């Protein structure tokens, strides 16, 4: 089951999801919907790890900037959910 869902961060449209487990905990990431930049990283056990504010861009970015056209490889350092596969 996916944890990806829409949210806002300081009034900006964003996406929030649970990332793969790192050092015994599952971080929650908030990514700006327009720019694709991480806005906040947090963990349930310690709270906010890093947060960025007043994020904006004065220029338009091409969608191809965020498109990966190469092969996907699973990172052996992370524990992926059993039903997770890259698209």
PDB file of N, CA, C and O in Angstrom:
ATOM      1  N   UNK A   1       0.843  -1.175   0.000  1.00  0.00           N
ATOM      2  CA  UNK A   1       0.000   0.000   0.000  1.00  0.00           C
ATOM      3  C   UNK A   1       0.895   1.247   0.000  1.00  0.00           C
ATOM      4  O   UNK A   1       1.873   1.311   0.745  1.00  0.00           O
ATOM      5  N   UNK A   2       0.565   2.217  -0.820  1.00  0.00           N
ATOM      6  CA  UNK A   2       1.350   3.435  -0.946  1.00  0.00           C
ATOM      7  C   UNK A   2       1.012   4.420   0.175  1.00  0.00           C
ATOM      8  O   UNK A   2      -0.142   4.530   0.591  1.00  0.00           O
ATOM      9  N   UNK A   3       2.024   5.128   0.652  1.00  0.00           N
ATOM     10  CA  UNK A   3       1.805   6.162   1.657  1.00  0.00           C
ATOM     11  C   UNK A   3       1.780   7.547   1.013  1.00  0.00           C
ATOM     12  O   UNK A   3       1.630   8.545   1.718  1.00  0.00           O
ATOM     13  N   UNK A   4       1.922   7.628  -0.304  1.00  0.00           N
ATOM     14  CA  UNK A   4       1.967   8.893  -1.016  1.00  0.00           C
ATOM     15  C   UNK A   4       0.619   9.593  -0.975  1.00  0.00           C
ATOM     16  O   UNK A   4      -0.418   8.998  -1.268  1.00  0.00           O
ATOM     17  N   UNK A   5       0.653  10.879  -0.601  1.00  0.00           N
ATOM     18  CA  UNK A   5      -0.577  11.647  -0.578  1.00  0.00           C
ATOM     19  C   UNK A   5      -0.308  13.136  -0.687  1.00  0.00           C
ATOM     20  O   UNK A   5       0.772  13.598  -0.320  1.00  0.00           O
ATOM     21  N   UNK A   6      -1.280  13.895  -1.189  1.00  0.00           N
ATOM     22  CA  UNK A   6      -1.109  15.343  -1.316  1.00  0.00           C
ATOM     23  C   UNK A   6      -1.153  16.022   0.052  1.00  0.00           C
ATOM     24  O   UNK A   6      -1.825  15.558   0.973  1.00  0.00           O
ATOM     25  N   UNK A   7      -0.423  17.128   0.161  1.00  0.00           N
ATOM     26  CA  UNK A   7      -0.398  17.924   1.389  1.00  0.00           C
ATOM     27  C   UNK A   7       0.010  19.340   1.013  1.00  0.00           C
ATOM     28  O   UNK A   7       0.148  19.648  -0.171  1.00  0.00           O
ATOM     29  N   UNK A   8       0.202  20.197   1.993  1.00  0.00           N
ATOM     30  CA  UNK A   8       0.768  21.526   1.751  1.00  0.00           C
ATOM     31  C   UNK A   8       1.899  21.753   2.738  1.00  0.00           C
ATOM     32  O   UNK A   8       1.918  21.166   3.819  1.00  0.00           O
ATOM     33  N   UNK A   9       2.833  22.600   2.364  1.00  0.00           N
ATOM     34  CA  UNK A   9       3.946  22.993   3.224  1.00  0.00           C
ATOM     35  C   UNK A   9       4.113  24.491   3.057  1.00  0.00           C
ATOM     36  O   UNK A   9       4.477  24.962   1.980  1.00  0.00           O
ATOM     37  N   UNK A  10       3.849  25.245   4.117  1.00  0.00           N
ATOM     38  CA  UNK A  10       3.888  26.714   4.073  1.00  0.00           C
ATOM     39  C   UNK A  10       3.066  27.262   2.910  1.00  0.00           C
ATOM     40  O   UNK A  10       3.486  28.194   2.225  1.00  0.00           O
ATOM     41  N   UNK A  11       1.894  26.676   2.697  1.00  0.00           N
ATOM     42  CA  UNK A  11       0.988  27.152   1.666  1.00  0.00           C
ATOM     43  C   UNK A  11       1.283  26.643   0.267  1.00  0.00           C
ATOM     44  O   UNK A  11       0.525  26.941  -0.656  1.00  0.00           O
ATOM     45  N   UNK A  12       2.354  25.889   0.075  1.00  0.00           N
ATOM     46  CA  UNK A  12       2.698  25.352  -1.242  1.00  0.00           C
ATOM     47  C   UNK A  12       2.171  23.927  -1.375  1.00  0.00           C
ATOM     48  O   UNK A  12       2.184  23.159  -0.414  1.00  0.00           O
ATOM     49  N   UNK A  13       1.711  23.586  -2.568  1.00  0.00           N
ATOM     50  CA  UNK A  13       1.277  22.212  -2.831  1.00  0.00           C
ATOM     51  C   UNK A  13       2.484  21.288  -2.713  1.00  0.00           C
ATOM     52  O   UNK A  13       3.575  21.606  -3.185  1.00  0.00           O
ATOM     53  N   UNK A  14       2.271  20.148  -2.079  1.00  0.00           N
ATOM     54  CA  UNK A  14       3.369  19.216  -1.861  1.00  0.00           C
ATOM     55  C   UNK A  14       2.843  17.792  -1.822  1.00  0.00           C
ATOM     56  O   UNK A  14       1.635  17.556  -1.793  1.00  0.00           O
ATOM     57  N   UNK A  15       3.777  16.846  -1.822  1.00  0.00           N
ATOM     58  CA  UNK A  15       3.473  15.422  -1.668  1.00  0.00           C
ATOM     59  C   UNK A  15       4.191  14.925  -0.431  1.00  0.00           C
ATOM     60  O   UNK A  15       5.316  15.341  -0.154  1.00  0.00           O
ATOM     61  N   UNK A  16       3.551  14.039   0.315  1.00  0.00           N
ATOM     62  CA  UNK A  16       4.123  13.491   1.545  1.00  0.00           C
ATOM     63  C   UNK A  16       4.101  11.966   1.431  1.00  0.00           C
ATOM     64  O   UNK A  16       3.108  11.383   0.996  1.00  0.00           O
ATOM     65  N   UNK A  17       5.199  11.329   1.824  1.00  0.00           N
ATOM     66  CA  UNK A  17       5.262   9.873   1.746  1.00  0.00           C
ATOM     67  C   UNK A  17       6.248   9.318   2.763  1.00  0.00           C
ATOM     68  O   UNK A  17       7.123  10.033   3.251  1.00  0.00           O
ATOM     69  N   UNK A  18       6.097   8.042   3.073  1.00  0.00           N
ATOM     70  CA  UNK A  18       7.030   7.325   3.932  1.00  0.00           C
ATOM     71  C   UNK A  18       8.126   6.762   3.043  1.00  0.00           C
ATOM     72  O   UNK A  18       7.844   6.049   2.079  1.00  0.00           O
ATOM     73  N   UNK A  19       9.367   7.078   3.360  1.00  0.00           N
ATOM     74  CA  UNK A  19      10.517   6.576   2.604  1.00  0.00           C
ATOM     75  C   UNK A  19      10.916   5.202   3.143  1.00  0.00           C
ATOM     76  O   UNK A  19      10.436   4.794   4.201  1.00  0.00           O
ATOM     77  N   UNK A  20      11.778   4.491   2.439  1.00  0.00           N
ATOM     78  CA  UNK A  20      12.261   3.201   2.954  1.00  0.00           C
ATOM     79  C   UNK A  20      12.989   3.377   4.293  1.00  0.00           C
ATOM     80  O   UNK A  20      13.522   4.447   4.585  1.00  0.00           O
ATOM     81  N   UNK A  21      13.002   2.335   5.080  1.00  0.00           N
ATOM     82  CA  UNK A  21      13.610   2.358   6.415  1.00  0.00           C
ATOM     83  C   UNK A  21      15.093   2.735   6.349  1.00  0.00           C
ATOM     84  O   UNK A  21      15.843   2.257   5.498  1.00  0.00           O
ATOM     85  N   UNK A  22      15.487   3.612   7.283  1.00  0.00           N
ATOM     86  CA  UNK A  22      16.881   4.036   7.405  1.00  0.00           C
ATOM     87  C   UNK A  22      17.255   3.989   8.880  1.00  0.00           C
ATOM     88  O   UNK A  22      16.585   4.606   9.708  1.00  0.00           O
ATOM     89  N   UNK A  23      18.304   3.272   9.213  1.00  0.00           N
ATOM     90  CA  UNK A  23      18.809   3.199  10.589  1.00  0.00           C
ATOM     91  C   UNK A  23      17.704   2.870  11.593  1.00  0.00           C
ATOM     92  O   UNK A  23      17.631   3.474  12.663  1.00  0.00           O
ATOM     93  N   UNK A  24      16.846   1.910  11.242  1.00  0.00           N
ATOM     94  CA  UNK A  24      15.823   1.439  12.164  1.00  0.00           C
ATOM     95  C   UNK A  24      14.563   2.266  12.250  1.00  0.00           C
ATOM     96  O   UNK A  24      13.704   1.983  13.085  1.00  0.00           O
ATOM     97  N   UNK A  25      14.424   3.277  11.418  1.00  0.00           N
ATOM     98  CA  UNK A  25      13.228   4.113  11.449  1.00  0.00           C
ATOM     99  C   UNK A  25      12.805   4.452  10.024  1.00  0.00           C
ATOM    100  O   UNK A  25      13.620   4.432   9.102  1.00  0.00           O
ATOM    101  N   UNK A  26      11.530   4.761   9.856  1.00  0.00           N
ATOM    102  CA  UNK A  26      10.986   5.103   8.543  1.00  0.00           C
ATOM    103  C   UNK A  26      10.767   6.613   8.478  1.00  0.00           C
ATOM    104  O   UNK A  26       9.874   7.132   9.148  1.00  0.00           O
ATOM    105  N   UNK A  27      11.567   7.327   7.683  1.00  0.00           N
ATOM    106  CA  UNK A  27      11.383   8.780   7.588  1.00  0.00           C
ATOM    107  C   UNK A  27      10.165   9.151   6.740  1.00  0.00           C
ATOM    108  O   UNK A  27       9.798   8.436   5.808  1.00  0.00           O
ATOM    109  N   UNK A  28       9.556  10.271   7.079  1.00  0.00           N
ATOM    110  CA  UNK A  28       8.470  10.836   6.290  1.00  0.00           C
ATOM    111  C   UNK A  28       9.034  12.036   5.542  1.00  0.00           C
ATOM    112  O   UNK A  28       9.630  12.930   6.145  1.00  0.00           O
ATOM    113  N   UNK A  29       8.844  12.051   4.230  1.00  0.00           N
ATOM    114  CA  UNK A  29       9.387  13.110   3.387  1.00  0.00           C
ATOM    115  C   UNK A  29       8.251  13.949   2.816  1.00  0.00           C
ATOM    116  O   UNK A  29       7.208  13.416   2.438  1.00  0.00           O
ATOM    117  N   UNK A  30       8.454  15.260   2.755  1.00  0.00           N
ATOM    118  CA  UNK A  30       7.517  16.172   2.108  1.00  0.00           C
ATOM    119  C   UNK A  30       8.257  16.818   0.951  1.00  0.00           C
ATOM    120  O   UNK A  30       9.310  17.425   1.142  1.00  0.00           O
ATOM    121  N   UNK A  31       7.706  16.687  -0.256  1.00  0.00           N
ATOM    122  CA  UNK A  31       8.359  17.167  -1.473  1.00  0.00           C
ATOM    123  C   UNK A  31       7.466  18.192  -2.156  1.00  0.00           C
ATOM    124  O   UNK A  31       6.267  17.964  -2.316  1.00  0.00           O
ATOM    125  N   UNK A  32       8.043  19.320  -2.559  1.00  0.00           N
ATOM    126  CA  UNK A  32       7.308  20.368  -3.250  1.00  0.00           C
ATOM    127  C   UNK A  32       6.760  19.824  -4.572  1.00  0.00           C
ATOM    128  O   UNK A  32       7.506  19.252  -5.367  1.00  0.00           O
ATOM    129  N   UNK A  33       5.455  20.003  -4.802  1.00  0.00           N
ATOM    130  CA  UNK A  33       4.805  19.459  -5.999  1.00  0.00           C
ATOM    131  C   UNK A  33       5.293  20.125  -7.283  1.00  0.00           C
ATOM    132  O   UNK A  33       5.363  19.474  -8.326  1.00  0.00           O
ATOM    133  N   UNK A  34       5.625  21.393  -7.222  1.00  0.00           N
ATOM    134  CA  UNK A  34       6.058  22.109  -8.425  1.00  0.00           C
ATOM    135  C   UNK A  34       7.539  21.900  -8.708  1.00  0.00           C
ATOM    136  O   UNK A  34       7.921  21.615  -9.843  1.00  0.00           O
ATOM    137  N   UNK A  35       8.369  22.040  -7.687  1.00  0.00           N
ATOM    138  CA  UNK A  35       9.817  22.037  -7.882  1.00  0.00           C
ATOM    139  C   UNK A  35      10.467  20.668  -7.721  1.00  0.00           C
ATOM    140  O   UNK A  35      11.576  20.457  -8.212  1.00  0.00           O
ATOM    141  N   UNK A  36       9.806  19.739  -7.048  1.00  0.00           N
ATOM    142  CA  UNK A  36      10.402  18.427  -6.822  1.00  0.00           C
ATOM    143  C   UNK A  36      11.486  18.427  -5.763  1.00  0.00           C
ATOM    144  O   UNK A  36      12.279  17.488  -5.688  1.00  0.00           O
ATOM    145  N   UNK A  37      11.533  19.466  -4.943  1.00  0.00           N
ATOM    146  CA  UNK A  37      12.547  19.578  -3.893  1.00  0.00           C
ATOM    147  C   UNK A  37      12.005  19.076  -2.559  1.00  0.00           C
ATOM    148  O   UNK A  37      10.833  19.274  -2.239  1.00  0.00           O
ATOM    149  N   UNK A  38      12.861  18.430  -1.794  1.00  0.00           N
ATOM    150  CA  UNK A  38      12.468  18.003  -0.449  1.00  0.00           C
ATOM    151  C   UNK A  38      12.297  19.246   0.416  1.00  0.00           C
ATOM    152  O   UNK A  38      13.198  20.080   0.496  1.00  0.00           O
ATOM    153  N   UNK A  39      11.146  19.367   1.060  1.00  0.00           N
ATOM    154  CA  UNK A  39      10.867  20.506   1.932  1.00  0.00           C
ATOM    155  C   UNK A  39      11.012  20.154   3.409  1.00  0.00           C
ATOM    156  O   UNK A  39      11.348  21.010   4.228  1.00  0.00           O
ATOM    157  N   UNK A  40      10.756  18.888   3.746  1.00  0.00           N
ATOM    158  CA  UNK A  40      10.824  18.477   5.138  1.00  0.00           C
ATOM    159  C   UNK A  40      11.116  16.983   5.216  1.00  0.00           C
ATOM    160  O   UNK A  40      10.572  16.186   4.451  1.00  0.00           O
ATOM    161  N   UNK A  41      11.979  16.625   6.148  1.00  0.00           N
ATOM    162  CA  UNK A  41      12.269  15.222   6.448  1.00  0.00           C
ATOM    163  C   UNK A  41      12.103  15.051   7.947  1.00  0.00           C
ATOM    164  O   UNK A  41      12.655  15.819   8.734  1.00  0.00           O
ATOM    165  N   UNK A  42      11.340  14.039   8.337  1.00  0.00           N
ATOM    166  CA  UNK A  42      11.105  13.826   9.766  1.00  0.00           C
ATOM    167  C   UNK A  42      10.976  12.344  10.073  1.00  0.00           C
ATOM    168  O   UNK A  42      10.692  11.531   9.194  1.00  0.00           O
ATOM    169  N   UNK A  43      11.188  12.015  11.326  1.00  0.00           N
ATOM    170  CA  UNK A  43      11.039  10.644  11.798  1.00  0.00           C
ATOM    171  C   UNK A  43      10.156  10.647  13.034  1.00  0.00           C
ATOM    172  O   UNK A  43      10.212  11.575  13.842  1.00  0.00           O
ATOM    173  N   UNK A  44       9.340   9.610  13.181  1.00  0.00           N
ATOM    174  CA  UNK A  44       8.430   9.528  14.324  1.00  0.00           C
ATOM    175  C   UNK A  44       9.180   9.525  15.651  1.00  0.00           C
ATOM    176  O   UNK A  44       8.703  10.083  16.639  1.00  0.00           O
ATOM    177  N   UNK A  45      10.360   8.893  15.674  1.00  0.00           N
ATOM    178  CA  UNK A  45      11.083   8.750  16.944  1.00  0.00           C
ATOM    179  C   UNK A  45      11.849   9.998  17.380  1.00  0.00           C
ATOM    180  O   UNK A  45      12.091  10.173  18.575  1.00  0.00           O
ATOM    181  N   UNK A  46      12.238  10.875  16.441  1.00  0.00           N
ATOM    182  CA  UNK A  46      13.015  12.068  16.829  1.00  0.00           C
ATOM    183  C   UNK A  46      12.439  13.381  16.317  1.00  0.00           C
ATOM    184  O   UNK A  46      12.961  14.448  16.638  1.00  0.00           O
ATOM    185  N   UNK A  47      11.374  13.321  15.526  1.00  0.00           N
ATOM    186  CA  UNK A  47      10.753  14.538  15.013  1.00  0.00           C
ATOM    187  C   UNK A  47      11.389  15.025  13.723  1.00  0.00           C
ATOM    188  O   UNK A  47      11.911  14.229  12.943  1.00  0.00           O
ATOM    189  N   UNK A  48      11.346  16.343  13.498  1.00  0.00           N
ATOM    190  CA  UNK A  48      11.844  16.940  12.255  1.00  0.00           C
ATOM    191  C   UNK A  48      13.364  16.824  12.217  1.00  0.00           C
ATOM    192  O   UNK A  48      14.060  17.234  13.146  1.00  0.00           O
ATOM    193  N   UNK A  49      13.859  16.259  11.125  1.00  0.00           N
ATOM    194  CA  UNK A  49      15.301  16.138  10.903  1.00  0.00           C
ATOM    195  C   UNK A  49      15.805  17.407  10.225  1.00  0.00           C
ATOM    196  O   UNK A  49      16.811  17.989  10.631  1.00  0.00           O
ATOM    197  N   UNK A  50      15.083  17.826   9.182  1.00  0.00           N
ATOM    198  CA  UNK A  50      15.454  19.024   8.426  1.00  0.00           C
ATOM    199  C   UNK A  50      14.202  19.590   7.792  1.00  0.00           C
ATOM    200  O   UNK A  50      13.335  18.840   7.344  1.00  0.00           O
ATOM    201  N   UNK A  51      14.103  20.898   7.753  1.00  0.00           N
ATOM    202  CA  UNK A  51      12.962  21.550   7.113  1.00  0.00           C
ATOM    203  C   UNK A  51      13.449  22.812   6.414  1.00  0.00           C
ATOM    204  O   UNK A  51      14.282  23.546   6.946  1.00  0.00           O
ATOM    205  N   UNK A  52      12.928  23.056   5.231  1.00  0.00           N
ATOM    206  CA  UNK A  52      13.297  24.237   4.470  1.00  0.00           C
ATOM    207  C   UNK A  52      12.073  25.127   4.356  1.00  0.00           C
ATOM    208  O   UNK A  52      10.957  24.630   4.205  1.00  0.00           O
ATOM    209  N   UNK A  53      12.269  26.436   4.426  1.00  0.00           N
ATOM    210  CA  UNK A  53      11.144  27.364   4.372  1.00  0.00           C
ATOM    211  C   UNK A  53      11.396  28.437   3.328  1.00  0.00           C
ATOM    212  O   UNK A  53      12.509  28.595   2.826  1.00  0.00           O
ATOM    213  N   UNK A  54      10.342  29.164   3.018  1.00  0.00           N
ATOM    214  CA  UNK A  54      10.379  30.252   2.038  1.00  0.00           C
ATOM    215  C   UNK A  54      10.948  29.797   0.698  1.00  0.00           C
ATOM    216  O   UNK A  54      11.749  30.500   0.082  1.00  0.00           O
ATOM    217  N   UNK A  55      10.528  28.618   0.257  1.00  0.00           N
ATOM    218  CA  UNK A  55      10.989  28.055  -1.012  1.00  0.00           C
ATOM    219  C   UNK A  55      10.160  28.632  -2.144  1.00  0.00           C
ATOM    220  O   UNK A  55       8.932  28.650  -2.069  1.00  0.00           O
ATOM    221  N   UNK A  56      10.815  29.097  -3.182  1.00  0.00           N
ATOM    222  CA  UNK A  56      10.120  29.593  -4.362  1.00  0.00           C
ATOM    223  C   UNK A  56      11.054  29.554  -5.559  1.00  0.00           C
ATOM    224  O   UNK A  56      12.270  29.428  -5.411  1.00  0.00           O
ATOM    225  N   UNK A  57      10.472  29.664  -6.743  1.00  0.00           N
ATOM    226  CA  UNK A  57      11.248  29.696  -7.973  1.00  0.00           C
ATOM    227  C   UNK A  57      10.671  30.756  -8.880  1.00  0.00           C
ATOM    228  O   UNK A  57       9.456  30.861  -9.045  1.00  0.00           O
ATOM    229  N   UNK A  58      11.547  31.533  -9.459  1.00  0.00           N
ATOM    230  CA  UNK A  58      11.107  32.580 -10.378  1.00  0.00           C
ATOM    231  C   UNK A  58      11.170  32.131 -11.834  1.00  0.00           C
ATOM    232  O   UNK A  58      10.906  32.920 -12.741  1.00  0.00           O
ATOM    233  N   UNK A  59      11.515  30.877 -12.057  1.00  0.00           N
ATOM    234  CA  UNK A  59      11.593  30.406 -13.434  1.00  0.00           C
ATOM    235  C   UNK A  59      10.847  29.084 -13.576  1.00  0.00           C
ATOM    236  O   UNK A  59      10.647  28.349 -12.610  1.00  0.00           O
ATOM    237  N   UNK A  60      10.445  28.809 -14.811  1.00  0.00           N
ATOM    238  CA  UNK A  60       9.753  27.556 -15.088  1.00  0.00           C
ATOM    239  C   UNK A  60      10.787  26.466 -15.349  1.00  0.00           C
ATOM    240  O   UNK A  60      11.811  26.697 -15.993  1.00  0.00           O
ATOM    241  N   UNK A  61      10.493  25.272 -14.833  1.00  0.00           N
ATOM    242  CA  UNK A  61      11.390  24.141 -15.020  1.00  0.00           C
ATOM    243  C   UNK A  61      10.744  23.129 -15.961  1.00  0.00           C
ATOM    244  O   UNK A  61       9.555  22.831 -15.847  1.00  0.00           O
ATOM    245  N   UNK A  62      11.526  22.612 -16.874  1.00  0.00           N
ATOM    246  CA  UNK A  62      11.055  21.604 -17.815  1.00  0.00           C
ATOM    247  C   UNK A  62      10.775  20.302 -17.077  1.00  0.00           C
ATOM    248  O   UNK A  62      11.583  19.882 -16.248  1.00  0.00           O
ATOM    249  N   UNK A  63       9.644  19.654 -17.362  1.00  0.00           N
ATOM    250  CA  UNK A  63       9.296  18.385 -16.724  1.00  0.00           C
ATOM    251  C   UNK A  63      10.375  17.327 -16.926  1.00  0.00           C
ATOM    252  O   UNK A  63      10.539  16.455 -16.073  1.00  0.00           O
ATOM    253  N   UNK A  64      11.113  17.382 -18.030  1.00  0.00           N
ATOM    254  CA  UNK A  64      12.167  16.396 -18.290  1.00  0.00           C
ATOM    255  C   UNK A  64      13.301  16.476 -17.269  1.00  0.00           C
ATOM    256  O   UNK A  64      14.068  15.524 -17.128  1.00  0.00           O
ATOM    257  N   UNK A  65      13.414  17.574 -16.572  1.00  0.00           N
ATOM    258  CA  UNK A  65      14.435  17.710 -15.539  1.00  0.00           C
ATOM    259  C   UNK A  65      14.252  16.667 -14.440  1.00  0.00           C
ATOM    260  O   UNK A  65      15.227  16.242 -13.820  1.00  0.00           O
ATOM    261  N   UNK A  66      13.016  16.255 -14.194  1.00  0.00           N
ATOM    262  CA  UNK A  66      12.713  15.312 -13.118  1.00  0.00           C
ATOM    263  C   UNK A  66      12.351  13.923 -13.646  1.00  0.00           C
ATOM    264  O   UNK A  66      11.847  13.094 -12.889  1.00  0.00           O
ATOM    265  N   UNK A  67      12.594  13.658 -14.914  1.00  0.00           N
ATOM    266  CA  UNK A  67      12.252  12.374 -15.513  1.00  0.00           C
ATOM    267  C   UNK A  67      13.506  11.516 -15.647  1.00  0.00           C
ATOM    268  O   UNK A  67      14.512  11.948 -16.211  1.00  0.00           O
ATOM    269  N   UNK A  68      13.431  10.309 -15.124  1.00  0.00           N
ATOM    270  CA  UNK A  68      14.542   9.359 -15.225  1.00  0.00           C
ATOM    271  C   UNK A  68      14.226   8.378 -16.339  1.00  0.00           C
ATOM    272  O   UNK A  68      13.194   7.709 -16.303  1.00  0.00           O
ATOM    273  N   UNK A  69      15.111   8.287 -17.337  1.00  0.00           N
ATOM    274  CA  UNK A  69      14.824   7.380 -18.454  1.00  0.00           C
ATOM    275  C   UNK A  69      15.769   6.184 -18.491  1.00  0.00           C
ATOM    276  O   UNK A  69      15.782   5.441 -19.472  1.00  0.00           O
ATOM    277  N   UNK A  70      16.543   5.990 -17.458  1.00  0.00           N
ATOM    278  CA  UNK A  70      17.453   4.854 -17.392  1.00  0.00           C
ATOM    279  C   UNK A  70      16.840   3.695 -16.636  1.00  0.00           C
ATOM    280  O   UNK A  70      15.690   3.769 -16.204  1.00  0.00           O
ATOM    281  N   UNK A  71      17.589   2.640 -16.474  1.00  0.00           N
ATOM    282  CA  UNK A  71      17.066   1.477 -15.742  1.00  0.00           C
ATOM    283  C   UNK A  71      16.993   1.757 -14.242  1.00  0.00           C
ATOM    284  O   UNK A  71      17.748   2.571 -13.711  1.00  0.00           O
ATOM    285  N   UNK A  72      16.075   1.069 -13.572  1.00  0.00           N
ATOM    286  CA  UNK A  72      15.945   1.173 -12.115  1.00  0.00           C
ATOM    287  C   UNK A  72      16.687   0.024 -11.465  1.00  0.00           C
ATOM    288  O   UNK A  72      16.658  -1.104 -11.958  1.00  0.00           O
ATOM    289  N   UNK A  73      17.344   0.309 -10.371  1.00  0.00           N
ATOM    290  CA  UNK A  73      17.983  -0.734  -9.578  1.00  0.00           C
ATOM    291  C   UNK A  73      17.598  -0.530  -8.125  1.00  0.00           C
ATOM    292  O   UNK A  73      17.627   0.592  -7.619  1.00  0.00           O
ATOM    293  N   UNK A  74      17.241  -1.610  -7.457  1.00  0.00           N
ATOM    294  CA  UNK A  74      16.923  -1.516  -6.039  1.00  0.00           C
ATOM    295  C   UNK A  74      18.208  -1.306  -5.255  1.00  0.00           C
ATOM    296  O   UNK A  74      19.218  -1.955  -5.529  1.00  0.00           O
ATOM    297  N   UNK A  75      18.176  -0.411  -4.289  1.00  0.00           N
ATOM    298  CA  UNK A  75      19.322  -0.147  -3.426  1.00  0.00           C
ATOM    299  C   UNK A  75      19.347  -1.202  -2.330  1.00  0.00           C
ATOM    300  O   UNK A  75      18.392  -1.321  -1.563  1.00  0.00           O
ATOM    301  N   UNK A  76      20.414  -1.957  -2.252  1.00  0.00           N
ATOM    302  CA  UNK A  76      20.503  -3.055  -1.289  1.00  0.00           C
ATOM    303  C   UNK A  76      20.647  -2.578   0.147  1.00  0.00           C
ATOM    304  O   UNK A  76      20.560  -3.390   1.068  1.00  0.00           O
ATOM    305  N   UNK A  77      20.865  -1.288   0.366  1.00  0.00           N
ATOM    306  CA  UNK A  77      21.007  -0.747   1.720  1.00  0.00           C
ATOM    307  C   UNK A  77      19.670  -0.425   2.380  1.00  0.00           C
ATOM    308  O   UNK A  77      19.622  -0.179   3.585  1.00  0.00           O
ATOM    309  N   UNK A  78      18.588  -0.423   1.611  1.00  0.00           N
ATOM    310  CA  UNK A  78      17.277  -0.063   2.141  1.00  0.00           C
ATOM    311  C   UNK A  78      16.358  -1.265   2.171  1.00  0.00           C
ATOM    312  O   UNK A  78      16.499  -2.187   1.368  1.00  0.00           O
ATOM    313  N   UNK A  79      15.409  -1.251   3.108  1.00  0.00           N
ATOM    314  CA  UNK A  79      14.391  -2.292   3.193  1.00  0.00           C
ATOM    315  C   UNK A  79      13.122  -1.761   2.538  1.00  0.00           C
ATOM    316  O   UNK A  79      12.387  -0.982   3.144  1.00  0.00           O
ATOM    317  N   UNK A  80      12.870  -2.172   1.325  1.00  0.00           N
ATOM    318  CA  UNK A  80      11.690  -1.736   0.599  1.00  0.00           C
ATOM    319  C   UNK A  80      10.473  -2.525   1.062  1.00  0.00           C
ATOM    320  O   UNK A  80      10.605  -3.688   1.443  1.00  0.00           O
ATOM    321  N   UNK A  81       9.280  -1.912   1.038  1.00  0.00           N
ATOM    322  CA  UNK A  81       8.065  -2.677   1.332  1.00  0.00           C
ATOM    323  C   UNK A  81       7.937  -3.830   0.330  1.00  0.00           C
ATOM    324  O   UNK A  81       8.356  -3.706  -0.821  1.00  0.00           O
ATOM    325  N   UNK A  82       7.366  -4.931   0.767  1.00  0.00           N
ATOM    326  CA  UNK A  82       7.275  -6.139  -0.055  1.00  0.00           C
ATOM    327  C   UNK A  82       6.551  -5.882  -1.387  1.00  0.00           C
ATOM    328  O   UNK A  82       6.881  -6.502  -2.399  1.00  0.00           O
ATOM    329  N   UNK A  83       5.569  -4.972  -1.389  1.00  0.00           N
ATOM    330  CA  UNK A  83       4.783  -4.728  -2.602  1.00  0.00           C
ATOM    331  C   UNK A  83       5.276  -3.527  -3.424  1.00  0.00           C
ATOM    332  O   UNK A  83       4.584  -3.084  -4.340  1.00  0.00           O
ATOM    333  N   UNK A  84       6.469  -2.998  -3.104  1.00  0.00           N
ATOM    334  CA  UNK A  84       6.957  -1.802  -3.787  1.00  0.00           C
ATOM    335  C   UNK A  84       7.817  -2.170  -4.979  1.00  0.00           C
ATOM    336  O   UNK A  84       8.737  -2.980  -4.864  1.00  0.00           O
ATOM    337  N   UNK A  85       7.519  -1.576  -6.122  1.00  0.00           N
ATOM    338  CA  UNK A  85       8.337  -1.709  -7.321  1.00  0.00           C
ATOM    339  C   UNK A  85       8.362  -0.364  -8.033  1.00  0.00           C
ATOM    340  O   UNK A  85       7.339   0.320  -8.081  1.00  0.00           O
ATOM    341  N   UNK A  86       9.504   0.032  -8.588  1.00  0.00           N
ATOM    342  CA  UNK A  86       9.537   1.301  -9.331  1.00  0.00           C
ATOM    343  C   UNK A  86       8.688   1.192 -10.591  1.00  0.00           C
ATOM    344  O   UNK A  86       8.554   0.119 -11.179  1.00  0.00           O
ATOM    345  N   UNK A  87       8.117   2.325 -10.991  1.00  0.00           N
ATOM    346  CA  UNK A  87       7.287   2.327 -12.215  1.00  0.00           C
ATOM    347  C   UNK A  87       8.149   2.460 -13.426  1.00  0.00           C
ATOM    348  O   UNK A  87       7.640   2.482 -14.546  1.00  0.00           O
TER     349      UNK A  87
END
